[in-house]
Amino acid sequence: MTPAQRKYDEDLVLSLHNMAQWIAPRSRKVSDTLKLAADRLAALSSAALVEPAPQLDEHGEAVQPASTSDQAQPRQLEPMRD
């Protein structure tokens, strides 16, 4: 999960709680459902790991990690044909 996704989830949880509070005088059942949904979303969001922000180069592009020698696989050369 990216930091932006985490922030979106936090804003959504806050909105659901506000809506539950606003609708409570009209419908307790709907209010309780909104609170439950907000609590579950908050629990799921907090359990997800936040990915670190990508490193950017001087042009603002994401830096791709270089492969290491143990990740590189040797190329199989085909024998030359006459």
HELIX and SHEET records of a PDB file:
HELIX    1   1 PRO A    3  ILE A   23  1                                  21    
HELIX    2   2 ARG A   28  ALA A   47  1                                  20    
END                                                                             
